[in-house]
Amino acid sequence: MNQLFKEIIQTIKKNDPSARCTMDIVLTNPGFWAIVYYRFSHFLYKNHLILLAKMVTMFSRFLTGVEIHPAAKIGKRLFIDHGMGLVIGETAIIGDDVKIFHGVTLGGTGKEHGKRHPNIENNVLLSAYSQVIGNITIGENSKIGANAVVLEDIPANCTAVGMPAKVVRYEGEKVEETEAEALMHGSHIAKEDPAHDQTV
């Protein structure tokens, strides 16, 4: 338990400049308690204490404004900033070093059964009020802009914005609409090599 607390506190200190000390985090940071209660409820859920796990989740929601289903699978060093209105659904899978801001929803469409919530890979940033809906994947190192509505897979190393979300940057560089479509539908964009772009 001590190791868990240390990991959460170190993650908050690394990502939140307003977190002045450990006591400040423990007493006033809702993201800290949202993750602590999620880890506890997930432990209960895995041990088939499902009703108790859901009760812990409801208490956490009341206390922090964050609702994380106890069956969701979350990796290491999750950072929740503010958190109010954050919802993470039952079959969501989140990798390591993910950053999530307030108002984010990792939800289902209401039309699916089984795996129906998003997969968020390592080192993804989900900005405030972004909505990621359905059994889709946000690739590692990608960023989702504020208020974006994501309904399709987003490849790794991309920035996506808008409603519905479209890729606007790939590996830090702006992409045109046709390139963005190619990325989102699985095609590879060949980057120009300046050494081969010389007039003879």
C-alpha positions in Angstrom: 0.0 0.0 0.0 2.9 2.4 0.8 4.3 1.8 -2.6 1.0 2.6 -4.2 0.7 5.8 -2.3 4.3 6.8 -3.2 3.7 6.1 -6.9 0.5 8.2 -7.0 2.1 11.1 -5.1 5.2 11.1 -7.2 3.1 11.1 -10.4 1.1 14.1 -9.1 4.2 16.0 -8.1 5.7 15.4 -11.5 2.7 16.6 -13.5 1.0 19.2 -11.3 2.9 22.4 -10.5 0.3 23.4 -7.9 1.1 20.3 -5.8 3.4 21.8 -3.2 3.9 18.9 -0.8 2.8 15.4 0.1 0.3 16.6 2.7 -1.2 19.1 0.2 -1.8 16.2 -2.2 -3.3 13.8 0.4 -5.6 16.4 1.9 -6.7 18.4 -1.2 -6.1 16.5 -4.5 -9.2 14.7 -5.8 -7.1 12.8 -8.4 -5.1 11.2 -5.6 -8.2 9.8 -3.9 -9.9 8.8 -7.1 -7.0 6.5 -8.0 -6.7 5.1 -4.4 -10.4 4.2 -4.4 -10.2 2.8 -7.9 -7.3 0.5 -6.9 -9.2 -0.7 -3.9 -12.4 -1.2 -5.8 -10.6 -3.0 -8.6 -9.0 -5.4 -6.0 -12.4 -6.1 -4.6 -13.9 -6.7 -8.1 -11.1 -9.2 -9.0 -11.9 -11.1 -5.8 -15.6 -11.4 -6.8 -16.8 -8.8 -4.2 -18.6 -7.0 -7.0 -21.3 -5.2 -5.0 -18.8 -4.0 -2.4 -16.5 -2.8 -5.2 -19.4 -0.8 -6.8 -20.2 0.7 -3.4 -16.6 1.9 -3.1 -16.9 3.4 -6.6 -20.1 5.3 -5.6 -18.4 6.7 -2.5 -15.4 7.7 -4.6 -17.7 9.4 -7.1 -19.4 11.4 -4.3 -16.1 12.4 -2.7 -14.1 13.2 -5.9 -16.5 13.7 -8.8 -14.7 10.9 -10.6 -16.4 7.7 -11.7 -14.2 4.8 -12.6 -15.9 1.4 -13.0 -14.1 -1.2 -10.8 -13.7 -3.6 -13.7 -11.7 -1.1 -15.8 -8.1 -2.0 -16.3 -5.6 0.9 -15.6 -1.8 0.8 -15.8 0.8 2.6 -13.8 1.2 6.3 -13.1 -2.2 7.5 -14.2 -2.5 11.2 -13.7 -5.9 12.8 -13.2 -6.0 16.6 -13.1 -9.0 18.1 -11.4 -11.1 15.1 -12.4 -14.7 16.4 -11.9 -17.0 14.7 -14.3 -14.5 12.1 -15.4 -16.1 8.8 -16.4 -14.3 5.6 -17.2 -16.4 2.7 -18.4 -16.4 -1.0 -17.4 -14.3 -2.4 -20.3 -12.0 0.5 -20.7 -8.2 -0.4 -20.8 -5.7 2.3 -20.0 -1.9 1.9 -20.3 0.9 3.5 -18.4 1.7 7.2 -17.9 -1.7 8.4 -19.2 -2.9 11.9 -18.4 -6.6 12.7 -18.1 -8.3 16.0 -17.5 -11.7 16.8 -16.1 -14.9 16.1 -18.0 -13.4 13.2 -20.0 -15.6 10.2 -20.9 -14.3 6.8 -21.9 -17.7 5.5 -22.8 -19.7 3.0 -24.9 -22.1 3.7 -27.7 -25.0 1.8 -26.0 -25.2 -0.5 -29.0 -22.4 -2.9 -28.2 -22.0 -5.8 -25.8 -18.8 -7.3 -24.3 -15.8 -5.1 -25.0 -17.4 -1.8 -25.6 -15.2 0.9 -24.1 -11.9 2.5 -25.4 -8.3 1.3 -25.2 -5.9 4.1 -24.3 -2.3 3.2 -24.9 0.8 4.4 -23.0 1.6 8.1 -22.6 -1.7 9.4 -24.1 -3.0 12.9 -23.1 -6.8 13.3 -23.0 -7.7 17.0 -22.7 -10.6 18.4 -20.8 -14.1 17.3 -21.9 -12.9 15.0 -24.7 -15.2 12.1 -25.3 -13.8 8.8 -26.5 -16.6 6.5 -27.4 -16.7 2.8 -28.3 -14.3 -0.1 -28.6 -11.6 2.0 -30.3 -7.9 2.6 -29.6 -5.9 5.8 -29.0 -2.3 5.0 -30.0 0.6 5.6 -27.7 2.0 9.1 -27.3 -1.1 10.7 -28.9 -2.9 13.8 -27.7 -6.7 14.4 -27.9 -7.7 18.0 -27.8 -10.3 19.6 -25.5 -13.9 18.9 -26.4 -13.0 16.4 -29.1 -15.4 13.6 -29.8 -13.4 10.5 -30.9 -15.3 7.8 -32.7 -12.5 6.1 -34.7 -9.1 4.7 -33.9 -6.3 7.4 -33.5 -2.8 6.1 -34.5 0.2 6.5 -32.3 2.1 9.8 -32.2 -0.8 11.9 -33.4 -2.8 14.9 -32.2 -6.5 14.8 -32.9 -9.1 17.6 -32.5 -12.7 18.4 -33.4 -16.2 16.8 -33.5 -15.7 14.2 -34.8 -12.0 14.1 -34.1 -9.6 14.2 -36.9 -5.8 13.9 -36.9 -4.1 17.3 -37.4 -0.5 16.5 -36.4 1.6 13.4 -36.8 5.0 13.1 -35.0 4.8 16.8 -34.2 4.2 18.0 -37.8 1.0 19.3 -39.3 -0.7 17.0 -41.7 -3.1 17.7 -44.6 -6.6 16.3 -44.6 -5.8 13.6 -47.1 -2.8 12.5 -45.0 -5.0 12.5 -41.9 -7.5 10.3 -43.6 -4.8 7.9 -44.6 -3.4 7.8 -41.0 -6.8 7.1 -39.5 -7.5 4.3 -41.9 -4.2 2.5 -41.5 -2.1 3.8 -44.3 1.5 4.8 -43.7 2.6 8.3 -44.6 6.1 8.3 -46.1 8.0 11.4 -44.9 10.0 13.3 -47.5 13.7 12.8 -47.3 15.4 16.2 -48.1 18.5 14.3 -49.5 16.3 12.9 -52.3 14.5 16.2 -53.0 17.1 17.9 -55.0 16.9 19.2 -58.5 19.5 17.7 -60.9 
